[in-house]
Amino acid sequence: MPFNPLAERGLPLDKQLRSWSELNVQPYDTREVHPYTRCRVILMNGIEAEAISFSHNFNRNTPDVELKQRLAMVRRIEQQQQKAVNWLIPAEKNENAIEVTIGYEQVAVDLTAWLARHEPDPYLKQCYEFGLLEDFDHLYRYANLMDLMGNGRRVEEITGDYTEITPGRPTIFEHRDPRDDLRRPMTKVAAHRQSVLNAMTLVSAEQQTMNYYMNFGNRPEDPLARALYLEIAEIEEQHVTHYESLLDPEMGWATNWLFHENHECWLYWSCLETEVDPRIRQVWELHLAMELEHLRIAARAVEEIEGRDPAELIAPFEAPMTFEENKAYVRQVLADQIELGSYDSEVMPVANLPSQHRYFDYQAAVNAGGSPTEEVIRRHREEFGSEYRFETEGPNPVPGLREDKDGEEIAYARIVRERVGSLEAGRSSMAAE
């Protein structure tokens, strides 16, 4: 049945403050937790981090003291929510950083796949599928790193058999001129309500991954591990740009606050509807009750500041977001869209880019001297005689991405090699003259 958050009663704000002992929750057991429970924990930490960041920015952009106080009260509770959620992740000795990283990338793959499958706007759906293939490749690269690190666990012990480990669009080819990561924005008036929720979800999730890699990436001792995090962290920044540019840039601050609170309600409701762990389900239930009250407070701000009826801006939730297996869907997208690049706000086959397009200049600059994401696969082959893959549905659907490809390569590789080589040859000739 649809769930209308504006019609539900939440927990009064003065009942929401918790003690340190309440927030210092018992972590999940990394050996027993369901892979998608881990995914929900990682996702909701990112959702709370985005809500807090937005609230701070709203605070910096309003002179209204009474409004600042309301924002501060709600923001402090959301800080506590973030702590309770993030503290569900075990300590380093029980689930180390590379294992958490595998969880982050499983979130990226199966979350993006679900959102793309349930996106009503064809342009937005294409944008999500474009990013999906890149995060899918990141999971494969980190899986090979984890095995090289002698972690003692198989990647599929973390992901279960829900998500395959095999190449996506190779990360080396994901590096684009920043201007080609900008997309056309939707408008809050014309956009489907599900489209707004979908875009906000991906912005929050990718932003969290970007921040995690930016801050953790220099912690490993192995230079290759540091290099791998460095390269992929920059792609995550590209993805934040890619997804955030889809949001309506003309939305008022109060409406934006309403959308953030509504977004949190949707995802906590989704977690509550789908969680299999009874103890963690109680966390989702409590946080949903809190967010319903936060939504009411934001709705009042919209009425007072913008003179709008909140019911005209948000709609009842028709279905929960679900972490579920997307293997067949990902394989189909991989087979159909492996060769796509981008030019301004449009995605198109890399073969259709002009021969002197800025993409090839950018590739030549950042990949000069090699790519860590390629090196990690080379080293795994060198040390183990093969790559780390977990292909439950058969060989990779793209012949040029199979381990036994016998010299085949995807057109992307050939085109980039030829055009970058041509650019470098032209520069050498000019320098000689």
C-alpha positions as CSV (number, residue, x, y, z in Angstrom):
1,M,0.0,0.0,0.0
2,P,1.2,3.6,-0.6
3,F,2.7,5.4,2.3
4,N,1.9,9.1,2.8
5,P,4.5,10.6,5.1
6,L,2.6,13.8,5.5
7,A,-0.4,11.9,6.9
8,E,1.7,9.9,9.5
9,R,2.5,11.0,13.0
10,G,6.1,11.1,14.0
11,L,8.0,11.2,17.3
12,P,8.0,14.6,18.9
13,L,11.3,16.4,18.5
14,D,11.7,16.8,22.3
15,K,11.6,13.0,22.6
16,Q,14.3,12.3,20.0
17,L,17.5,13.1,21.9
18,R,19.5,10.0,22.8
19,S,22.4,9.3,25.3
20,W,25.9,8.2,24.2
21,S,25.2,4.6,25.3
22,E,22.1,4.5,23.1
23,L,24.0,5.7,20.1
24,N,27.0,3.4,20.7
25,V,25.1,0.5,19.2
26,Q,26.2,-3.1,18.9
27,P,27.8,-3.6,15.4
28,Y,26.5,-6.3,13.1
29,D,28.4,-9.6,12.9
30,T,30.4,-9.3,9.7
31,R,30.3,-13.2,9.2
32,E,26.6,-13.4,9.8
33,V,25.1,-10.2,8.4
34,H,23.1,-10.4,5.2
35,P,24.9,-8.6,2.4
36,Y,22.0,-6.3,1.8
37,T,21.7,-5.4,5.5
38,R,25.3,-4.1,5.2
39,C,24.3,-2.2,2.0
40,R,21.3,-0.6,3.8
41,V,23.6,0.5,6.7
42,I,26.2,2.0,4.3
43,L,23.5,3.7,2.2
44,M,21.7,5.3,5.2
45,N,24.9,6.6,6.6
46,G,25.4,8.4,3.3
47,I,21.8,9.7,3.4
48,E,22.3,11.2,6.8
49,A,25.6,12.7,5.9
50,E,24.0,14.5,2.9
51,A,21.1,15.7,5.1
52,I,23.5,17.2,7.6
53,S,25.6,18.8,4.9
54,F,22.6,20.3,3.3
55,S,21.3,21.7,6.6
56,H,24.7,23.3,7.3
57,N,24.6,25.0,3.9
58,F,21.0,26.2,4.5
59,N,22.1,27.6,7.8
60,R,24.9,29.6,6.1
61,N,22.5,31.0,3.6
62,T,19.7,32.4,5.8
63,P,19.6,35.4,8.1
64,D,16.5,34.2,9.9
65,V,17.5,33.3,13.5
66,E,14.3,31.4,14.3
67,L,14.8,29.3,11.1
68,K,18.4,28.7,12.0
69,Q,17.3,27.4,15.4
70,R,14.8,25.0,13.8
71,L,17.5,23.7,11.4
72,A,20.0,23.3,14.3
73,M,17.6,21.3,16.4
74,V,16.8,18.9,13.5
75,R,20.4,18.8,12.4
76,R,21.6,17.7,15.8
77,I,19.2,14.8,15.8
78,E,20.3,13.8,12.4
79,Q,23.9,13.9,13.6
80,Q,22.8,11.3,16.2
81,Q,21.0,9.2,13.6
82,Q,24.2,9.2,11.5
83,K,26.2,8.0,14.5
84,A,23.8,5.2,15.3
85,V,23.8,4.0,11.7
86,N,27.5,4.3,11.1
87,W,28.4,2.7,14.4
88,L,26.6,-0.5,13.2
89,I,29.7,-1.1,11.0
90,P,32.2,-3.3,13.0
91,A,35.7,-2.3,14.1
92,E,38.7,-2.6,11.9
93,K,39.8,-6.0,13.3
94,N,36.3,-7.5,12.4
95,E,35.6,-5.8,9.1
96,N,38.6,-3.9,7.7
97,A,38.6,-1.0,5.3
98,I,38.9,-3.0,2.1
99,E,36.0,-5.2,3.2
100,V,33.9,-2.0,3.8
101,T,35.0,-0.8,0.4
102,I,33.6,-3.9,-1.2
103,G,30.3,-3.1,0.6
104,Y,30.4,0.5,-0.7
105,E,30.8,-0.8,-4.3
106,Q,28.1,-3.4,-3.9
107,V,25.8,-0.6,-2.8
108,A,26.8,1.5,-5.9
109,V,26.1,-1.4,-8.2
110,D,22.8,-2.8,-6.9
111,L,21.4,0.6,-5.8
112,T,22.1,2.2,-9.2
113,A,20.7,-0.8,-11.0
114,W,17.4,-0.7,-9.0
115,L,17.0,3.1,-9.5
116,A,17.7,2.8,-13.2
117,R,15.1,0.0,-13.5
118,H,12.6,2.1,-11.7
119,E,13.3,5.4,-13.4
120,P,10.4,6.8,-15.4
121,D,12.4,9.4,-17.3
122,P,14.4,7.9,-20.3
123,Y,17.2,10.5,-20.1
124,L,17.7,10.0,-16.4
125,K,17.6,6.2,-16.8
126,Q,20.4,6.5,-19.4
127,C,22.4,8.6,-17.0
128,Y,22.1,6.0,-14.3
129,E,23.0,3.1,-16.6
130,F,26.1,5.1,-17.7
131,G,27.3,5.4,-14.1
132,L,26.3,1.8,-13.3
133,L,28.9,0.3,-15.6
134,E,31.6,2.4,-14.1
135,D,30.9,1.4,-10.5
136,F,30.6,-2.2,-11.6
137,D,34.2,-2.0,-12.8
138,H,35.3,-0.5,-9.5
139,L,34.0,-3.5,-7.6
140,Y,36.1,-5.8,-9.9
141,R,39.2,-3.7,-9.4
142,Y,38.9,-3.6,-5.6
143,A,38.1,-7.3,-5.5
144,N,41.5,-8.0,-7.1
145,L,43.2,-5.6,-4.7
146,M,41.6,-7.4,-1.7
147,D,42.8,-10.7,-2.9
148,L,46.3,-9.3,-3.4
149,M,46.3,-8.0,0.1
150,G,45.9,-11.5,1.5
151,N,42.8,-10.5,3.4
152,G,41.8,-14.1,4.2
153,R,38.2,-13.7,2.9
154,R,36.7,-14.2,-0.5
155,V,34.9,-11.2,-1.9
156,E,31.8,-13.2,-2.4
157,E,31.7,-13.9,1.3
158,I,30.9,-10.2,1.6
159,T,28.7,-9.7,-1.4
160,G,27.0,-13.1,-1.3
161,D,26.1,-14.5,-4.7
162,Y,23.9,-11.5,-5.4
163,T,26.5,-9.4,-7.4
164,E,29.0,-10.6,-9.9
165,I,32.7,-9.7,-10.0
166,T,33.7,-9.1,-13.6
167,P,34.9,-6.0,-15.6
168,G,32.5,-3.2,-16.5
169,R,33.5,-0.1,-18.5
170,P,37.2,-0.2,-17.7
171,T,38.1,2.6,-15.2
172,I,41.1,3.7,-17.3
173,F,38.5,5.0,-19.9
174,E,36.2,6.6,-17.4
175,H,38.4,9.7,-17.0
176,R,36.7,12.6,-18.8
177,D,37.1,16.3,-19.1
178,P,34.9,17.8,-16.3
179,R,32.7,19.7,-18.7
180,D,31.5,16.3,-20.1
181,D,30.3,15.1,-16.7
182,L,27.5,17.8,-16.5
183,R,24.0,16.6,-17.3
184,R,20.7,18.3,-18.1
185,P,18.8,19.2,-14.9
186,M,15.2,18.1,-14.2
187,T,12.7,20.6,-12.8
188,K,10.7,20.0,-9.6
189,V,7.6,21.0,-11.4
190,A,7.8,18.7,-14.4
191,A,9.8,15.8,-12.9
192,H,8.1,12.7,-11.7
193,R,8.3,12.5,-7.9
194,Q,10.1,9.2,-8.2
195,S,12.8,10.8,-10.4
196,V,13.5,13.4,-7.7
197,L,13.9,10.6,-5.0
198,N,16.1,8.6,-7.4
199,A,18.5,11.4,-8.2
200,M,18.8,12.5,-4.5
201,T,19.6,8.9,-3.5
202,L,22.5,8.6,-6.0
203,V,23.9,12.0,-5.2
204,S,24.0,11.0,-1.5
205,A,25.4,7.6,-2.1
206,E,28.1,8.7,-4.5
207,Q,29.1,11.7,-2.3
208,Q,29.6,9.4,0.6
209,T,31.8,7.0,-1.4
210,M,33.8,10.0,-2.7
211,N,34.4,11.3,0.8
212,Y,35.3,7.9,2.1
213,Y,37.9,7.3,-0.6
214,M,39.2,10.9,-0.3
215,N,39.8,10.4,3.5
216,F,40.7,6.7,3.7
217,G,42.7,6.3,0.4
218,N,46.0,7.3,1.9
219,R,45.8,4.9,4.8
220,P,47.0,1.6,3.1
221,E,50.8,1.0,3.2
222,D,51.0,-0.7,-0.2
223,P,51.7,2.0,-2.9
224,L,49.5,0.1,-5.3
225,A,46.5,0.2,-2.9
226,R,47.1,3.9,-2.3
227,A,47.2,4.5,-6.1
228,L,44.1,2.5,-6.7
229,Y,42.0,4.5,-4.2
230,L,43.4,7.7,-5.6
231,E,42.3,6.9,-9.1
232,I,38.9,5.6,-8.3
233,A,38.3,8.4,-5.8
234,E,38.5,10.9,-8.7
235,I,35.9,8.9,-10.6
236,E,33.6,9.1,-7.6
237,E,33.9,12.9,-7.8
238,Q,33.0,12.8,-11.4
239,H,29.9,10.7,-10.5
240,V,28.8,13.3,-7.9
241,T,29.0,16.0,-10.6
242,H,27.2,13.7,-13.0
243,Y,24.3,13.0,-10.6
244,E,24.0,16.3,-8.8
245,S,23.7,18.2,-12.1
246,L,20.4,16.4,-12.6
247,L,18.8,18.2,-9.7
248,D,16.8,21.3,-10.1
249,P,19.2,24.2,-9.5
250,E,16.4,26.8,-9.0
251,M,14.7,25.0,-6.1
252,G,14.1,27.2,-3.1
253,W,16.0,26.5,0.2
254,A,12.8,25.6,2.1
255,T,11.5,23.3,-0.7
256,N,14.9,21.7,-0.9
257,W,14.8,21.0,2.9
258,L,11.3,19.5,2.4
259,F,12.7,17.2,-0.3
260,H,15.6,16.1,1.8
261,E,13.3,15.1,4.7
262,N,10.9,13.4,2.4
263,H,13.8,11.6,0.9
264,E,14.9,10.3,4.3
265,C,11.4,9.2,5.1
266,W,11.2,7.2,1.8
267,L,14.5,5.4,2.4
268,Y,13.9,4.7,6.1
269,W,10.5,3.3,5.2
270,S,12.1,1.3,2.5
271,C,14.6,-0.1,5.0
272,L,11.9,-0.9,7.4
273,E,9.9,-2.7,4.7
274,T,12.8,-4.9,3.5
275,E,15.1,-5.5,6.5
276,V,15.7,-9.1,7.6
277,D,17.6,-8.4,10.8
278,P,15.1,-7.7,13.6
279,R,17.5,-5.7,15.7
280,I,18.6,-3.4,12.9
281,R,15.0,-3.1,11.8
282,Q,14.3,-1.4,15.1
283,V,16.8,1.3,14.2
284,W,15.0,1.9,10.9
285,E,11.6,2.1,12.6
286,L,12.9,4.6,15.2
287,H,14.6,6.8,12.6
288,L,11.5,6.8,10.4
289,A,9.4,8.0,13.3
290,M,12.0,10.8,13.8
291,E,12.1,11.8,10.2
292,L,8.3,12.0,10.0
293,E,8.5,14.8,12.5
294,H,11.4,16.4,10.7
295,L,9.3,16.4,7.5
296,R,6.5,18.1,9.4
297,I,8.9,20.9,10.5
298,A,10.2,21.3,7.0
299,A,6.7,21.4,5.6
300,R,5.8,24.2,7.9
301,A,8.9,26.1,6.7
302,V,7.7,25.7,3.1
303,E,4.3,27.1,4.0
304,E,5.7,30.1,5.9
305,I,8.6,31.0,3.6
306,E,7.4,30.1,0.2
307,G,3.7,30.1,0.7
308,R,3.3,26.7,-0.9
309,D,1.3,23.6,0.0
310,P,3.8,20.8,0.7
311,A,1.3,18.3,-0.6
312,E,1.7,19.8,-4.0
313,L,5.4,19.1,-4.0
314,I,5.7,15.6,-2.6
315,A,3.5,12.5,-3.2
316,P,2.8,9.3,-1.2
317,F,5.4,6.5,-1.7
318,E,4.2,3.8,-4.1
319,A,7.0,1.3,-3.5
320,P,10.1,0.9,-1.3
321,M,13.6,1.0,-2.7
322,T,14.9,-2.6,-2.6
323,F,18.3,-4.1,-2.6
324,E,18.0,-7.2,-4.8
325,E,19.9,-9.2,-7.3
326,N,20.4,-7.3,-10.6
327,K,22.7,-9.7,-12.5
328,A,20.7,-10.1,-15.7
329,Y,20.0,-6.4,-15.9
330,V,23.6,-5.4,-15.4
331,R,24.8,-7.9,-18.0
332,Q,22.3,-6.5,-20.5
333,V,23.4,-2.9,-19.9
334,L,27.0,-4.0,-20.1
335,A,26.5,-5.7,-23.5
336,D,24.5,-2.8,-24.9
337,Q,26.4,0.2,-23.5
338,I,30.0,-0.7,-23.0
339,E,31.2,1.7,-25.7
340,L,29.5,4.9,-24.5
341,G,31.3,8.1,-23.7
342,S,30.0,11.6,-23.2
343,Y,30.0,15.0,-24.9
344,D,28.6,17.9,-22.9
345,S,25.3,16.7,-21.4
346,E,24.8,13.8,-23.8
347,V,26.1,10.2,-23.7
348,M,27.2,8.7,-27.0
349,P,29.5,6.1,-28.4
350,V,33.1,7.1,-28.0
351,A,33.5,6.4,-31.7
352,N,31.2,9.4,-32.4
353,L,33.4,11.9,-30.6
354,P,35.4,14.2,-32.8
355,S,38.9,13.0,-33.3
356,Q,40.3,16.1,-31.5
357,H,37.7,16.0,-28.7
358,R,38.9,17.2,-25.3
359,Y,38.3,13.6,-23.9
360,F,41.4,12.4,-25.6
361,D,43.5,15.3,-24.3
362,Y,42.3,14.5,-20.8
363,Q,43.0,10.8,-21.2
364,A,46.6,11.5,-22.4
365,A,47.2,13.8,-19.4
366,V,45.9,11.7,-16.5
367,N,46.9,8.3,-17.8
368,A,50.5,9.3,-18.7
369,G,52.7,6.6,-17.2
370,G,49.9,4.1,-16.7
371,S,46.8,3.5,-14.7
372,P,46.7,1.9,-11.2
373,T,43.3,0.2,-12.0
374,E,45.0,-1.6,-14.9
375,E,48.1,-2.3,-12.8
376,V,46.2,-4.1,-10.0
377,I,44.8,-6.6,-12.6
378,R,48.3,-7.1,-14.1
379,R,49.8,-7.8,-10.7
380,H,47.0,-10.2,-9.8
381,R,47.6,-12.1,-13.0
382,E,51.3,-12.1,-12.3
383,E,51.0,-13.4,-8.8
384,F,48.1,-15.8,-9.2
385,G,48.1,-16.7,-12.9
386,S,44.6,-15.2,-13.4
387,E,42.2,-12.4,-12.4
388,Y,39.8,-12.5,-9.5
389,R,36.4,-12.9,-10.9
390,F,33.1,-14.3,-9.6
391,E,31.0,-14.9,-12.7
392,T,28.0,-16.9,-11.7
393,E,26.0,-16.4,-15.0
394,G,28.8,-17.3,-17.4
395,P,31.6,-15.4,-19.2
396,N,31.5,-11.6,-19.4
397,P,28.8,-10.6,-22.0
398,V,31.4,-8.4,-23.8
399,P,33.9,-10.7,-25.6
400,G,36.7,-8.1,-25.2
401,L,36.3,-8.1,-21.4
402,R,36.7,-11.9,-21.0
403,E,39.7,-13.2,-19.4
404,D,40.4,-15.6,-22.3
405,K,39.8,-12.9,-25.0
406,D,42.7,-14.1,-27.2
407,G,43.7,-10.6,-28.3
408,E,40.2,-9.2,-28.7
409,E,39.6,-5.8,-27.2
410,I,36.7,-3.5,-26.9
411,A,36.4,-0.7,-29.5
412,Y,36.9,1.8,-26.7
413,A,40.5,0.7,-26.1
414,R,41.4,0.8,-29.8
415,I,39.8,4.2,-30.4
416,V,41.5,5.8,-27.3
417,R,44.9,4.3,-28.2
418,E,44.7,5.5,-31.8
419,R,43.5,9.0,-31.1
420,V,45.7,9.7,-28.0
421,G,48.6,8.3,-30.1
422,S,47.7,10.7,-32.9
423,L,47.5,13.7,-30.5
424,E,50.9,12.9,-29.0
425,A,52.5,12.4,-32.4
426,G,51.2,15.7,-33.5
427,R,52.6,17.4,-30.5
428,S,56.0,15.8,-31.0
429,S,56.0,17.0,-34.6
430,M,55.2,20.5,-33.6
431,A,57.9,20.5,-30.9
432,A,60.5,19.3,-33.4
433,E,59.6,22.1,-35.8
